[in-house]
Amino acid sequence: MKKIREHVHGLFKEIPDSEIKKSMEEEIIQNLDEKVQDLIEAGKKEEDAINKAIVDFGDIEDIKKELEQSSAAKQKLKLRLIFSLWACGLIVALCIFINLYFTPDIIWFIFPVFVIIWWPFILFYRWYENRL
Amino acid sequence: MLSSDTIRGHLDSIILRLIIEKDRYGYEISKEILARTDNKFKIKEATLYAVFQRLEKKELIKSYHGDVTHGRKRKYYYITTLGRAYYREKIIEWEATKKIINIFMEGLE
């Protein structure tokens, strides 16, 4: 059944690696192997059985679309998280600077920092949730 | 062998139905569809896995690995509560759609 494995890996070549991709490849290989077994039991030669299973399988445009959609969504979340971290960092730095420069006796920058920190927190949570 | 766009639009429902009946794995589902339709409709396996992926993402079905068969573990799918509700929703929708389309598909020879 090496041929099946090679064919499936070939089909998935262009799709970026991910856990989902790996498990889907394994699933497809398992199912195709079983189909080939069935065809052989029904009296086909191994060569023919493998070829039939491969032809019946069709092209993977649909699968590609599904997998790309999920990876595009992840990319977007990641980008937002990075943006929020940078923006939050800059605002916090500004607050600390103003605080220490103009009113070094009163530490008030903690309060705006507490508020602004929720922004990356929320995005981090969403990104983390999506990773699972 | 029928493989029209009309059916493609209802693949989710077809597959959900089969998974509601009992936990099933990919190859079993493609065989079952062929058998039940007297070989009139054959699902491309590549399409089947795309549908699994979509349904799993929407949390309508979930999967687990079964016992080892033919040297490998089968990946079984089972229905979630959400999946059942979605399927019931689809039945109602289909009944309504059927009536509307029939208005224009019947009575003229």
gemmi code that builds the backbone of each chain (N, CA, C; Angstrom):
import gemmi

chains = {
    "A": [
        ("MET", (0.834, -1.224, 0.000), (0.000, 0.000, 0.000), (0.861, 1.264, 0.000)),
        ("LYS", (2.123, 1.093, -0.327), (2.993, 2.271, -0.321), (2.514, 3.300, -1.328)),
        ("LYS", (1.957, 2.785, -2.426), (1.549, 3.676, -3.508), (0.443, 4.640, -3.038)),
        ("ILE", (-0.479, 4.118, -2.245), (-1.563, 4.949, -1.711), (-0.979, 6.070, -0.859)),
        ("ARG", (-0.092, 5.676, 0.040), (0.533, 6.658, 0.939), (1.233, 7.758, 0.139)),
        ("GLU", (1.996, 7.325, -0.863), (2.716, 8.310, -1.682), (1.752, 9.234, -2.410)),
        ("HIS", (0.689, 8.629, -2.940), (-0.276, 9.443, -3.684), (-0.922, 10.495, -2.786)),
        ("VAL", (-1.333, 10.084, -1.593), (-1.993, 11.025, -0.674), (-1.020, 12.129, -0.257)),
        ("HIS", (0.219, 11.743, 0.070), (1.205, 12.775, 0.426), (1.406, 13.740, -0.729)),
        ("GLY", (1.390, 13.189, -1.946), (1.535, 14.034, -3.137), (0.409, 15.041, -3.246)),
        ("LEU", (-0.808, 14.570, -3.010), (-1.978, 15.463, -3.097), (-1.884, 16.608, -2.084)),
        ("PHE", (-1.367, 16.286, -0.904), (-1.348, 17.268, 0.184), (-0.085, 18.134, 0.196)),
        ("LYS", (0.766, 17.915, -0.821), (2.074, 18.557, -0.824), (1.990, 20.070, -0.617)),
        ("GLU", (1.046, 20.705, -1.320), (1.025, 22.175, -1.321), (0.377, 22.773, -0.073)),
        ("ILE", (-0.332, 21.938, 0.684), (-1.026, 22.464, 1.864), (-0.036, 22.619, 3.010)),
        ("PRO", (-0.036, 23.799, 3.656), (0.909, 23.995, 4.763), (0.693, 22.976, 5.883)),
        ("ASP", (1.780, 22.570, 6.521), (1.704, 21.547, 7.573), (0.891, 22.025, 8.766)),
        ("SER", (0.127, 21.117, 9.319), (-0.611, 21.404, 10.555), (-1.078, 20.083, 11.125)),
        ("GLU", (-1.518, 20.134, 12.372), (-2.016, 18.916, 13.014), (-3.208, 18.350, 12.238)),
        ("ILE", (-4.103, 19.273, 11.833), (-5.309, 18.850, 11.124), (-4.929, 18.135, 9.840)),
        ("LYS", (-3.976, 18.706, 9.120), (-3.558, 18.099, 7.858), (-3.012, 16.690, 8.088)),
        ("LYS", (-2.180, 16.562, 9.109), (-1.560, 15.267, 9.366), (-2.613, 14.212, 9.690)),
        ("SER", (-3.554, 14.588, 10.550), (-4.548, 13.595, 10.961), (-5.472, 13.263, 9.791)),
        ("MET", (-5.733, 14.268, 8.940), (-6.586, 13.994, 7.791), (-5.893, 13.059, 6.803)),
        ("GLU", (-4.593, 13.272, 6.602), (-3.837, 12.385, 5.714), (-3.903, 10.945, 6.206)),
        ("GLU", (-3.673, 10.779, 7.521), (-3.710, 9.431, 8.097), (-5.081, 8.791, 7.894)),
        ("GLU", (-6.111, 9.602, 8.142), (-7.482, 9.106, 8.001), (-7.738, 8.644, 6.568)),
        ("ILE", (-7.332, 9.461, 5.606), (-7.577, 9.138, 4.200), (-6.817, 7.883, 3.796)),
        ("ILE", (-5.557, 7.794, 4.236), (-4.756, 6.617, 3.895), (-5.413, 5.356, 4.462)),
        ("GLN", (-5.852, 5.448, 5.716), (-6.501, 4.286, 6.342), (-7.726, 3.859, 5.544)),
        ("ASN", (-8.565, 4.843, 5.213), (-9.801, 4.530, 4.495), (-9.535, 3.973, 3.096)),
        ("LEU", (-8.540, 4.543, 2.417), (-8.224, 4.053, 1.066), (-7.652, 2.636, 1.126)),
        ("ASP", (-6.802, 2.391, 2.124), (-6.265, 1.039, 2.297), (-7.400, 0.025, 2.421)),
        ("GLU", (-8.372, 0.406, 3.236), (-9.497, -0.496, 3.463), (-10.276, -0.730, 2.176)),
        ("LYS", (-10.433, 0.332, 1.402), (-11.147, 0.211, 0.133), (-10.400, -0.717, -0.823)),
        ("VAL", (-9.072, -0.567, -0.857), (-8.260, -1.428, -1.720), (-8.426, -2.885, -1.296)),
        ("GLN", (-8.401, -3.129, 0.027), (-8.627, -4.500, 0.530), (-9.949, -5.058, 0.011)),
        ("ASP", (-10.989, -4.227, 0.134), (-12.316, -4.645, -0.328), (-12.308, -5.005, -1.800)),
        ("LEU", (-11.670, -4.149, -2.592), (-11.643, -4.369, -4.039), (-10.877, -5.644, -4.386)),
        ("ILE", (-9.798, -5.889, -3.647), (-9.024, -7.109, -3.893), (-9.860, -8.338, -3.544)),
        ("GLU", (-10.578, -8.243, -2.414), (-11.448, -9.356, -2.023), (-12.538, -9.595, -3.055)),
        ("ALA", (-12.962, -8.508, -3.723), (-13.997, -8.641, -4.751), (-13.422, -9.180, -6.056)),
        ("GLY", (-12.121, -9.484, -6.073), (-11.546, -10.159, -7.233), (-10.666, -9.309, -8.130)),
        ("LYS", (-10.378, -8.063, -7.699), (-9.506, -7.224, -8.527), (-8.044, -7.519, -8.216)),
        ("LYS", (-7.196, -7.236, -9.200), (-5.757, -7.342, -8.943), (-5.328, -6.147, -8.098)),
        ("GLU", (-4.271, -6.320, -7.304), (-3.865, -5.251, -6.400), (-3.609, -3.955, -7.150)),
        ("GLU", (-2.896, -4.059, -8.257), (-2.578, -2.891, -9.082), (-3.851, -2.137, -9.483)),
        ("ASP", (-4.824, -2.887, -10.015), (-6.086, -2.271, -10.460), (-6.849, -1.663, -9.290)),
        ("ALA", (-6.830, -2.396, -8.187), (-7.562, -1.936, -7.004), (-7.019, -0.590, -6.540)),
        ("ILE", (-5.708, -0.492, -6.478), (-5.084, 0.767, -6.028), (-5.425, 1.897, -6.988)),
        ("ASN", (-5.331, 1.605, -8.286), (-5.645, 2.646, -9.273), (-7.087, 3.107, -9.170)),
        ("LYS", (-7.995, 2.161, -8.985), (-9.415, 2.527, -8.878), (-9.656, 3.403, -7.642)),
        ("ALA", (-9.042, 3.007, -6.536), (-9.221, 3.778, -5.305), (-8.720, 5.214, -5.499)),
        ("ILE", (-7.598, 5.346, -6.191), (-7.016, 6.676, -6.404), (-7.897, 7.525, -7.329)),
        ("VAL", (-8.406, 6.900, -8.407), (-9.258, 7.645, -9.348), (-10.561, 8.066, -8.665)),
        ("ASP", (-11.167, 7.138, -7.918), (-12.426, 7.445, -7.220), (-12.264, 8.585, -6.221)),
        ("PHE", (-11.063, 8.697, -5.689), (-10.860, 9.680, -4.634), (-11.095, 11.110, -5.120)),
        ("GLY", (-10.695, 11.369, -6.360), (-10.919, 12.712, -6.916), (-9.850, 13.704, -6.488)),
        ("ASP", (-10.051, 14.974, -6.851), (-9.038, 15.974, -6.500), (-9.385, 16.614, -5.159)),
        ("ILE", (-8.406, 17.274, -4.580), (-8.622, 17.715, -3.201), (-8.899, 19.214, -3.104)),
        ("GLU", (-9.469, 19.783, -4.157), (-9.772, 21.219, -4.131), (-10.656, 21.592, -2.934)),
        ("ASP", (-11.674, 20.776, -2.693), (-12.600, 21.059, -1.586), (-11.872, 21.061, -0.241)),
        ("ILE", (-11.020, 20.045, -0.072), (-10.292, 19.938, 1.187), (-9.372, 21.141, 1.362)),
        ("LYS", (-8.700, 21.494, 0.276), (-7.793, 22.640, 0.309), (-8.525, 23.875, 0.788)),
        ("LYS", (-9.720, 24.081, 0.212), (-10.490, 25.274, 0.559), (-10.807, 25.284, 2.055)),
        ("GLU", (-11.248, 24.134, 2.561), (-11.588, 24.041, 3.988), (-10.383, 24.335, 4.868)),
        ("LEU", (-9.251, 23.713, 4.527), (-8.066, 23.869, 5.372), (-7.510, 25.281, 5.291)),
        ("GLU", (-7.566, 25.873, 4.091), (-7.031, 27.226, 3.941), (-7.865, 28.226, 4.721)),
        ("GLN", (-9.175, 28.021, 4.692), (-10.054, 28.927, 5.428), (-9.676, 28.982, 6.896)),
        ("SER", (-9.448, 27.795, 7.477), (-9.164, 27.786, 8.904), (-7.793, 28.389, 9.183)),
        ("SER", (-6.825, 28.195, 8.273), (-5.505, 28.750, 8.554), (-5.507, 30.262, 8.325)),
        ("ALA", (-6.334, 30.748, 7.389), (-6.429, 32.189, 7.159), (-7.024, 32.885, 8.381)),
        ("ALA", (-8.036, 32.266, 8.973), (-8.668, 32.838, 10.160), (-7.666, 32.917, 11.305)),
        ("LYS", (-6.839, 31.887, 11.428), (-5.839, 31.858, 12.489), (-4.807, 32.962, 12.296)),
        ("GLN", (-4.390, 33.135, 11.041), (-3.421, 34.176, 10.729), (-3.931, 35.539, 11.176)),
        ("LYS", (-5.217, 35.772, 10.891), (-5.823, 37.061, 11.202), (-5.814, 37.302, 12.720)),
        ("LEU", (-6.171, 36.272, 13.460), (-6.188, 36.402, 14.914), (-4.788, 36.705, 15.453)),
        ("LYS", (-3.814, 36.033, 14.881), (-2.448, 36.207, 15.336), (-1.981, 37.640, 15.077)),
        ("LEU", (-2.323, 38.136, 13.890), (-1.942, 39.494, 13.511), (-2.546, 40.515, 14.469)),
        ("ARG", (-3.820, 40.296, 14.791), (-4.498, 41.210, 15.717), (-3.846, 41.197, 17.088)),
        ("LEU", (-3.472, 40.009, 17.522), (-2.842, 39.881, 18.834), (-1.519, 40.637, 18.851)),
        ("ILE", (-0.721, 40.454, 17.805), (0.575, 41.127, 17.743), (0.383, 42.642, 17.741)),
        ("PHE", (-0.585, 43.100, 16.949), (-0.863, 44.534, 16.880), (-1.244, 45.071, 18.257)),
        ("SER", (-2.130, 44.365, 18.942), (-2.601, 44.845, 20.239), (-1.452, 44.875, 21.248)),
        ("LEU", (-0.549, 43.883, 21.163), (0.587, 43.856, 22.093), (1.492, 45.074, 21.892)),
        ("TRP", (1.776, 45.371, 20.646), (2.634, 46.524, 20.340), (1.981, 47.824, 20.784)),
        ("ALA", (0.715, 47.966, 20.403), (0.011, 49.212, 20.736), (-0.076, 49.388, 22.242)),
        ("CYS", (-0.382, 48.301, 22.917), (-0.498, 48.338, 24.374), (0.853, 48.704, 24.984)),
        ("GLY", (1.904, 48.100, 24.479), (3.248, 48.384, 24.970), (3.592, 49.860, 24.839)),
        ("LEU", (3.281, 50.445, 23.693), (3.593, 51.855, 23.447), (2.823, 52.764, 24.395)),
        ("ILE", (1.536, 52.470, 24.544), (0.705, 53.314, 25.414), (1.201, 53.234, 26.861)),
        ("VAL", (1.531, 52.018, 27.299), (2.024, 51.833, 28.665), (3.331, 52.596, 28.861)),
        ("ALA", (4.212, 52.497, 27.874), (5.498, 53.195, 27.960), (5.274, 54.701, 28.071)),
        ("LEU", (4.323, 55.210, 27.280), (4.016, 56.638, 27.311), (3.512, 57.062, 28.696)),
        ("CYS", (2.596, 56.253, 29.234), (2.044, 56.551, 30.557), (3.153, 56.595, 31.606)),
        ("ILE", (4.028, 55.592, 31.578), (5.110, 55.524, 32.554), (6.021, 56.751, 32.429)),
        ("PHE", (6.305, 57.110, 31.177), (7.176, 58.262, 30.938), (6.559, 59.538, 31.505)),
        ("ILE", (5.287, 59.788, 31.147), (4.622, 61.003, 31.625), (4.591, 61.022, 33.148)),
        ("ASN", (4.254, 59.875, 33.719), (4.164, 59.741, 35.166), (5.499, 60.102, 35.848)),
        ("LEU", (6.565, 59.442, 35.391), (7.852, 59.631, 36.056), (8.437, 61.006, 35.765)),
        ("TYR", (8.151, 61.560, 34.618), (8.746, 62.827, 34.223), (8.085, 64.001, 34.916)),
        ("PHE", (6.725, 63.965, 34.944), (6.003, 65.129, 35.482), (5.630, 64.973, 36.954)),
        ("THR", (5.213, 63.773, 37.337), (4.791, 63.578, 38.727), (5.464, 62.354, 39.324)),
        ("PRO", (6.787, 62.442, 39.526), (7.520, 61.246, 40.000), (7.125, 60.814, 41.410)),
        ("ASP", (6.417, 61.691, 42.183), (6.076, 61.324, 43.558), (4.829, 60.448, 43.647)),
        ("ILE", (3.930, 60.584, 42.644), (2.689, 59.803, 42.687), (2.722, 58.747, 41.574)),
        ("ILE", (2.563, 57.501, 41.966), (2.545, 56.426, 40.959), (1.099, 56.206, 40.532)),
        ("TRP", (0.699, 56.847, 39.444), (-0.681, 56.691, 38.964), (-0.771, 55.878, 37.673)),
        ("PHE", (0.373, 55.589, 37.056), (0.307, 54.948, 35.730), (-0.302, 53.549, 35.773)),
        ("ILE", (-0.280, 52.944, 36.982), (-0.870, 51.621, 37.160), (-2.313, 51.580, 36.666)),
        ("PHE", (-3.061, 52.658, 36.921), (-4.507, 52.635, 36.633), (-4.815, 52.578, 35.140)),
        ("PRO", (-4.254, 53.503, 34.342), (-4.498, 53.339, 32.894), (-3.940, 52.033, 32.335)),
        ("VAL", (-2.845, 51.544, 32.920), (-2.262, 50.283, 32.440), (-3.250, 49.134, 32.668)),
        ("PHE", (-3.887, 49.155, 33.837), (-4.885, 48.130, 34.143), (-5.999, 48.088, 33.096)),
        ("VAL", (-6.401, 49.260, 32.680), (-7.487, 49.335, 31.694), (-7.015, 48.824, 30.343)),
        ("ILE", (-5.887, 49.372, 29.888), (-5.444, 49.090, 28.512), (-5.027, 47.631, 28.352)),
        ("ILE", (-4.597, 47.002, 29.433), (-4.076, 45.634, 29.347), (-5.162, 44.633, 28.946)),
        ("TRP", (-6.420, 45.046, 29.170), (-7.511, 44.140, 28.790), (-7.566, 43.895, 27.288)),
        ("TRP", (-7.142, 44.847, 26.543), (-7.189, 44.714, 25.085), (-6.371, 43.506, 24.595)),
        ("PRO", (-5.043, 43.475, 24.850), (-4.309, 42.270, 24.435), (-4.761, 41.012, 25.166)),
        ("PHE", (-5.241, 41.148, 26.402), (-5.723, 39.973, 27.133), (-6.848, 39.271, 26.380)),
        ("ILE", (-7.804, 40.071, 25.957), (-8.955, 39.507, 25.251), (-8.513, 38.835, 23.946)),
        ("LEU", (-7.654, 39.530, 23.217), (-7.200, 38.964, 21.944), (-6.349, 37.720, 22.159)),
        ("PHE", (-5.578, 37.737, 23.248), (-4.789, 36.555, 23.547), (-5.719, 35.380, 23.822)),
        ("TYR", (-6.768, 35.626, 24.575), (-7.727, 34.567, 24.905), (-8.358, 33.997, 23.635)),
        ("ARG", (-8.769, 34.886, 22.746), (-9.395, 34.430, 21.502), (-8.443, 33.602, 20.653)),
        ("TRP", (-7.217, 34.076, 20.588), (-6.205, 33.386, 19.798), (-5.932, 32.012, 20.399)),
        ("TYR", (-5.849, 31.960, 21.727), (-5.562, 30.722, 22.434), (-6.706, 29.724, 22.242)),
        ("GLU", (-7.908, 30.235, 22.358), (-9.112, 29.412, 22.204), (-9.140, 28.779, 20.814)),
        ("ASN", (-8.746, 29.556, 19.823), (-8.769, 29.090, 18.436), (-7.709, 28.042, 18.155)),
        ("ARG", (-6.639, 28.094, 18.950), (-5.553, 27.143, 18.745), (-5.931, 25.732, 19.175)),
        ("LEU", (-6.833, 25.634, 20.130), (-7.176, 24.312, 20.685), (-7.964, 23.477, 19.692)),
    ],
    "B": [
        ("MET", (-24.628, 8.033, -13.348), (-24.243, 8.374, -11.967), (-24.446, 9.867, -11.703)),
        ("LEU", (-25.328, 10.138, -10.770), (-25.676, 11.524, -10.467), (-24.622, 12.162, -9.547)),
        ("SER", (-24.238, 13.361, -9.849), (-23.325, 14.063, -8.947), (-23.556, 15.560, -9.077)),
        ("SER", (-24.817, 15.948, -8.968), (-25.174, 17.322, -9.322), (-24.947, 18.318, -8.192)),
        ("ASP", (-24.994, 19.574, -8.549), (-24.827, 20.642, -7.566), (-25.960, 20.656, -6.555)),
        ("THR", (-27.142, 20.239, -7.016), (-28.292, 20.224, -6.114), (-27.995, 19.336, -4.910)),
        ("ILE", (-27.454, 18.149, -5.192), (-27.147, 17.237, -4.087), (-25.992, 17.778, -3.254)),
        ("ARG", (-25.023, 18.362, -3.915), (-23.864, 18.904, -3.187), (-24.288, 19.851, -2.071)),
        ("GLY", (-25.334, 20.602, -2.336), (-25.824, 21.549, -1.335), (-26.405, 20.872, -0.095)),
        ("HIS", (-26.667, 19.569, -0.198), (-27.280, 18.864, 0.926), (-26.390, 17.778, 1.512)),
        ("LEU", (-25.121, 17.810, 1.108), (-24.197, 16.780, 1.604), (-24.102, 16.792, 3.124)),
        ("ASP", (-24.105, 17.989, 3.702), (-24.023, 18.090, 5.161), (-25.135, 17.280, 5.814)),
        ("SER", (-26.363, 17.472, 5.296), (-27.505, 16.775, 5.878), (-27.384, 15.268, 5.682)),
        ("ILE", (-26.964, 14.863, 4.474), (-26.844, 13.431, 4.178), (-25.870, 12.775, 5.156)),
        ("ILE", (-24.739, 13.410, 5.340), (-23.709, 12.826, 6.191), (-24.115, 12.875, 7.667)),
        ("LEU", (-24.742, 13.982, 8.066), (-25.225, 14.064, 9.448), (-26.202, 12.936, 9.745)),
        ("ARG", (-27.115, 12.708, 8.801), (-28.107, 11.651, 8.980), (-27.435, 10.307, 9.246)),
        ("LEU", (-26.429, 9.980, 8.423), (-25.758, 8.689, 8.578), (-25.024, 8.598, 9.915)),
        ("ILE", (-24.463, 9.731, 10.361), (-23.733, 9.708, 11.624), (-24.692, 9.676, 12.813)),
        ("ILE", (-25.878, 10.254, 12.640), (-26.874, 10.201, 13.717), (-27.286, 8.752, 13.975)),
        ("GLU", (-27.444, 7.983, 12.902), (-27.876, 6.589, 13.056), (-26.915, 5.781, 13.918)),
        ("LYS", (-25.625, 5.917, 13.617), (-24.602, 5.340, 14.503), (-23.247, 5.955, 14.177)),
        ("ASP", (-22.285, 5.757, 15.064), (-20.942, 6.278, 14.810), (-20.387, 5.588, 13.567)),
        ("ARG", (-19.814, 6.378, 12.677), (-19.299, 5.779, 11.449), (-17.957, 6.381, 11.080)),
        ("TYR", (-17.235, 5.685, 10.185), (-15.966, 6.220, 9.670), (-16.114, 6.484, 8.171)),
        ("GLY", (-15.150, 7.205, 7.623), (-15.258, 7.742, 6.259), (-15.642, 6.750, 5.183)),
        ("TYR", (-14.886, 5.684, 5.059), (-15.125, 4.722, 3.982), (-16.503, 4.083, 4.122)),
        ("GLU", (-16.883, 3.827, 5.366), (-18.200, 3.246, 5.636), (-19.304, 4.173, 5.107)),
        ("ILE", (-19.130, 5.466, 5.329), (-20.141, 6.429, 4.889), (-20.250, 6.446, 3.371)),
        ("SER", (-19.118, 6.442, 2.680), (-19.193, 6.483, 1.215), (-19.826, 5.203, 0.669)),
        ("LYS", (-19.550, 4.067, 1.331), (-20.187, 2.803, 0.915), (-21.686, 2.851, 1.152)),
        ("GLU", (-22.037, 3.362, 2.342), (-23.440, 3.402, 2.750), (-24.269, 4.268, 1.791)),
        ("ILE", (-23.725, 5.409, 1.396), (-24.440, 6.302, 0.476), (-24.688, 5.588, -0.844)),
        ("LEU", (-23.652, 4.920, -1.337), (-23.763, 4.192, -2.601), (-24.822, 3.090, -2.507)),
        ("ALA", (-24.795, 2.360, -1.408), (-25.732, 1.244, -1.241), (-27.176, 1.740, -1.142)),
        ("ARG", (-27.384, 2.787, -0.339), (-28.752, 3.265, -0.117), (-29.368, 3.889, -1.346)),
        ("THR", (-28.533, 4.443, -2.207), (-29.074, 5.096, -3.398), (-29.031, 4.166, -4.614)),
        ("ASP", (-28.854, 2.860, -4.354), (-28.740, 1.898, -5.460), (-27.707, 2.325, -6.493)),
        ("ASN", (-26.563, 2.771, -6.026), (-25.474, 3.218, -6.902), (-25.806, 4.432, -7.768)),
        ("LYS", (-26.870, 5.143, -7.410), (-27.224, 6.323, -8.221), (-26.402, 7.538, -7.836)),
        ("PHE", (-26.023, 7.622, -6.587), (-25.193, 8.753, -6.168), (-23.918, 8.272, -5.500)),
        ("LYS", (-22.814, 8.756, -6.067), (-21.526, 8.351, -5.541), (-20.800, 9.600, -5.078)),
        ("ILE", (-20.437, 9.624, -3.812), (-19.753, 10.814, -3.307), (-18.259, 10.676, -3.552)),
        ("LYS", (-17.669, 11.751, -4.062), (-16.207, 11.754, -4.217), (-15.610, 11.753, -2.821)),
        ("GLU", (-14.664, 10.863, -2.578), (-14.133, 10.774, -1.225), (-13.461, 12.074, -0.778)),
        ("ALA", (-12.812, 12.735, -1.730), (-12.158, 14.001, -1.372), (-13.176, 14.985, -0.811)),
        ("THR", (-14.351, 15.013, -1.418), (-15.414, 15.905, -0.947), (-15.844, 15.513, 0.464)),
        ("LEU", (-15.927, 14.208, 0.680), (-16.363, 13.686, 1.979), (-15.504, 14.224, 3.117)),
        ("TYR", (-14.184, 14.214, 2.923), (-13.299, 14.664, 4.002), (-13.385, 16.162, 4.208)),
        ("ALA", (-13.671, 16.876, 3.126), (-13.870, 18.324, 3.267), (-15.111, 18.592, 4.120)),
        ("VAL", (-16.148, 17.784, 3.892), (-17.379, 17.953, 4.680), (-17.129, 17.617, 6.154)),
        ("PHE", (-16.409, 16.524, 6.413), (-16.075, 16.180, 7.807), (-15.383, 17.347, 8.490)),
        ("GLN", (-14.419, 17.899, 7.770), (-13.639, 19.000, 8.306), (-14.544, 20.175, 8.683)),
        ("ARG", (-15.465, 20.478, 7.766), (-16.374, 21.601, 7.982), (-17.306, 21.345, 9.163)),
        ("LEU", (-17.877, 20.136, 9.190), (-18.826, 19.794, 10.257), (-18.140, 19.770, 11.622)),
        ("GLU", (-16.906, 19.303, 11.614), (-16.173, 19.224, 12.877), (-15.848, 20.626, 13.376)),
        ("LYS", (-15.534, 21.500, 12.452), (-15.213, 22.878, 12.827), (-16.434, 23.566, 13.427)),
        ("LYS", (-17.600, 23.242, 12.852), (-18.837, 23.838, 13.376), (-19.341, 23.096, 14.613)),
        ("GLU", (-18.591, 22.097, 15.044), (-18.929, 21.281, 16.222), (-20.255, 20.552, 16.090)),
        ("LEU", (-20.591, 20.178, 14.857), (-21.792, 19.372, 14.641), (-21.468, 17.893, 14.812)),
        ("ILE", (-20.223, 17.532, 14.536), (-19.771, 16.162, 14.790), (-18.420, 16.220, 15.512)),
        ("LYS", (-18.074, 15.105, 16.147), (-16.745, 14.977, 16.746), (-16.192, 13.614, 16.378)),
        ("SER", (-14.907, 13.431, 16.602), (-14.298, 12.171, 16.165), (-13.515, 11.510, 17.292)),
        ("TYR", (-13.309, 10.214, 17.134), (-12.423, 9.478, 18.042), (-11.801, 8.333, 17.268)),
        ("HIS", (-10.703, 7.783, 17.789), (-10.056, 6.672, 17.090), (-10.567, 5.342, 17.616)),
        ("GLY", (-10.972, 4.482, 16.700), (-11.474, 3.169, 17.072), (-10.339, 2.179, 17.230)),
        ("ASP", (-10.692, 0.908, 17.324), (-9.683, -0.138, 17.462), (-8.913, -0.302, 16.162)),
        ("VAL", (-7.773, -0.965, 16.277), (-6.937, -1.171, 15.098), (-7.583, -2.194, 14.162)),
        ("THR", (-7.745, -1.781, 12.902), (-8.225, -2.713, 11.883), (-7.355, -2.554, 10.657)),
        ("HIS", (-6.987, -3.655, 10.043), (-6.079, -3.637, 8.901), (-4.806, -2.861, 9.226)),
        ("GLY", (-4.332, -3.005, 10.447), (-3.066, -2.392, 10.814), (-3.129, -0.912, 11.113)),
        ("ARG", (-4.322, -0.312, 11.050), (-4.431, 1.133, 11.306), (-5.693, 1.420, 12.083)),
        ("LYS", (-5.703, 2.598, 12.722), (-6.882, 2.957, 13.492), (-7.875, 3.706, 12.622)),
        ("ARG", (-9.116, 3.265, 12.658), (-10.166, 4.004, 11.963), (-10.527, 5.244, 12.767)),
        ("LYS", (-10.885, 6.297, 12.040), (-11.333, 7.510, 12.720), (-12.851, 7.556, 12.627)),
        ("TYR", (-13.503, 7.398, 13.758), (-14.971, 7.392, 13.790), (-15.512, 8.785, 14.107)),
        ("TYR", (-16.679, 9.057, 13.560), (-17.338, 10.322, 13.870), (-18.626, 10.056, 14.635)),
        ("TYR", (-18.935, 10.924, 15.579), (-20.225, 10.828, 16.262), (-20.888, 12.198, 16.296)),
        ("ILE", (-22.194, 12.165, 16.482), (-22.983, 13.400, 16.402), (-22.951, 14.136, 17.745)),
        ("THR", (-23.001, 15.450, 17.707), (-23.125, 16.233, 18.935), (-24.578, 16.701, 19.061)),
        ("THR", (-24.908, 17.240, 20.222), (-26.262, 17.754, 20.429), (-26.567, 18.841, 19.396)),
        ("LEU", (-25.548, 19.667, 19.169), (-25.687, 20.741, 18.188), (-25.969, 20.156, 16.802)),
        ("GLY", (-25.280, 19.061, 16.488), (-25.452, 18.407, 15.190), (-26.876, 17.899, 14.992)),
        ("ARG", (-27.423, 17.301, 16.052), (-28.808, 16.814, 15.987), (-29.772, 17.962, 15.721)),
        ("ALA", (-29.576, 19.046, 16.457), (-30.452, 20.204, 16.312), (-30.353, 20.763, 14.889)),
        ("TYR", (-29.135, 20.836, 14.379), (-28.890, 21.347, 13.033), (-29.599, 20.475, 11.994)),
        ("TYR", (-29.513, 19.162, 12.195), (-30.159, 18.231, 11.261), (-31.680, 18.416, 11.261)),
        ("ARG", (-32.253, 18.556, 12.454), (-33.715, 18.766, 12.542), (-34.113, 20.055, 11.823)),
        ("GLU", (-33.309, 21.054, 12.032), (-33.505, 22.350, 11.365), (-33.509, 22.163, 9.843)),
        ("LYS", (-32.568, 21.347, 9.383), (-32.405, 21.117, 7.940), (-33.618, 20.386, 7.356)),
        ("ILE", (-34.210, 19.489, 8.144), (-35.390, 18.759, 7.667), (-36.522, 19.740, 7.394)),
        ("ILE", (-36.744, 20.633, 8.343), (-37.817, 21.623, 8.193), (-37.564, 22.486, 6.966)),
        ("GLU", (-36.307, 22.899, 6.840), (-35.919, 23.740, 5.709), (-36.163, 23.005, 4.390)),
        ("TRP", (-35.810, 21.731, 4.373), (-35.966, 20.936, 3.153), (-37.443, 20.787, 2.769)),
        ("GLU", (-38.287, 20.554, 3.761), (-39.725, 20.425, 3.492), (-40.247, 21.695, 2.812)),
        ("ALA", (-39.843, 22.826, 3.353), (-40.301, 24.109, 2.812), (-39.757, 24.317, 1.394)),
        ("THR", (-38.472, 24.002, 1.209), (-37.840, 24.178, -0.101), (-38.522, 23.317, -1.150)),
        ("LYS", (-38.784, 22.055, -0.765), (-39.405, 21.102, -1.679), (-40.732, 21.668, -2.205)),
        ("LYS", (-41.521, 22.211, -1.285), (-42.833, 22.747, -1.667), (-42.672, 23.879, -2.672)),
        ("ILE", (-41.743, 24.755, -2.397), (-41.551, 25.907, -3.281), (-41.088, 25.467, -4.669)),
        ("ILE", (-40.090, 24.609, -4.716), (-39.565, 24.167, -6.015), (-40.645, 23.403, -6.786)),
        ("ASN", (-41.422, 22.594, -6.058), (-42.474, 21.810, -6.715), (-43.517, 22.687, -7.417)),
        ("ILE", (-43.758, 23.851, -6.860), (-44.713, 24.766, -7.498), (-44.318, 24.998, -8.947)),
        ("PHE", (-43.014, 25.063, -9.185), (-42.534, 25.388, -10.528), (-42.108, 24.167, -11.340)),
        ("MET", (-42.049, 23.011, -10.701), (-41.568, 21.823, -11.388), (-42.690, 20.848, -11.744)),
        ("GLU", (-43.890, 21.120, -11.280), (-44.968, 20.170, -11.522), (-46.087, 20.800, -12.349)),
        ("GLY", (-46.875, 19.929, -12.976), (-48.121, 20.372, -13.591), (-48.008, 20.864, -15.016)),
        ("LEU", (-46.805, 20.943, -15.565), (-46.650, 21.399, -16.942), (-46.015, 20.272, -17.745)),
        ("GLU", (-46.674, 19.878, -18.805), (-46.080, 18.778, -19.598), (-45.678, 19.252, -20.976)),
    ],
}
model = gemmi.Model(1)
for chain_id, residues in chains.items():
    chain = gemmi.Chain(chain_id)
    for i, (resn, *xyz) in enumerate(residues, 1):
        res = gemmi.Residue()
        res.name, res.seqid = resn, gemmi.SeqId(i, " ")
        for name, pos in zip(("N", "CA", "C"), xyz):
            atom = gemmi.Atom()
            atom.name, atom.element = name, gemmi.Element(name[0])
            atom.pos, atom.b_iso = gemmi.Position(*pos), 0.0
            res.add_atom(atom)
        chain.add_residue(res)
    model.add_chain(chain)
structure = gemmi.Structure()
structure.add_model(model)
structure.setup_entities()
